[in-house]
Amino acid sequence: MSDPRRPTAVPQARAAARAIDALRRGWPIAIDGLGLLAVETADPDRLRAFENDARSDLLISSGRAATLKLANQREAATPDFPVLVERAPWIDLAAAVALADPQFDLATPLKGPYRALPPPDPAPAAAALRLARIAGLLPAFFTGDASGAEVTLTPADIDAHEDPGRLRLAVRARLPVDGAEDAEIAAFRSPDSADEHIALLLGRPNGRPPLVRLHSECLTGDVLGSLKCDCGPQLAQAIRAITAAEWGILLYLRQEGRGIGLVNKLRAYALQDQGFDTVDANIRLGLPVDARDFGVAARMLTLLGQDRVRLLTNNPAKVAGLEASGITVVERMAHHLPSNSHNERYLATKRDRTGHQL
């Protein structure tokens, strides 16, 4: 059981890390007394042991509930708000997976009808959905008794896990890169997170605020050359622009898929193949449209001794995120790149639905 007397963020963050590991392994956890078993990683034996002769209601997000016609318009405006679905007798594990995972919406028509219930306590339910997103899992749980939980925690434990203030500078080294042979790399990490963020320092301080680019990790675009997004070209162009400015920093943030993780990003890609844009795909998954934390970038800049920057971005949210964390953005510089036939709709969606100033 968790100890309510824990005085520091260190054991709190460790509780969240243990809970993430448990969810991925298919083990039950509990948040403030709410027992939870992730639908994605459950199996029939674990579900039977978790329920212990009592049927478990299902916890999903309002974004997913709206897809199932279970949330009203006001609830659907907050895609990660918790919604309980009453567990009808015919909702077995396979039906629960189909309810949680939109990839089955067209292939397996959902039976219904479902009955939505207000969660008795929204706080731990919302924290569970948030923890699923951090773990890279579908935001869907069986709910029940907390007695068999492998890990118990509170919403405050999850706050501690994501606290950018725990980020530390781990190492700096010289790293010649194409077009900038005098570059230096710096790596940052938190004690209880597997994510390691990177800064690439290009040029030398010259008395002006550095030109800074916040680049969120994109395996498909940065490494595999995906044409579905503009991430790879943006990364290369940012290095060229900072090098031309003679002094600046590229921050490579381990926040794949705008913070929903690689697997969930690829699930969104599959939904885009069915005709949904990137915003509606995330909502259909029950995930936030953008879950990135730019306070991480602010912390990295602070550790590098930089509190005033020129920012290379089309995204006003990045400006707001840095300034909310104490970094002054003295200038925003546009970052324009041409589109292609594969990413035209993606770029238009960023412009029209997420406020990017293209």
PyMOL commands that set and color helices and strands:
alter all, ss='L'
color gray80, all
select helices_A, chain A and resi 9-25+44-51+62-67+73-76+93-100+102-104+122-135+155-161+164-166+219-223+231-245+256-259+262-273+278-285+295-303+316-324+344-353
alter helices_A, ss='H'
color red, helices_A
select strands_A, chain A and resi 29-31+34-38+58-61+82-85+116-117+140-144+151-153+168-174+184-189+196-203+211-216+247-253+308-312+328-333
alter strands_A, ss='S'
color yellow, strands_A
deselect
rebuild
show_as cartoon
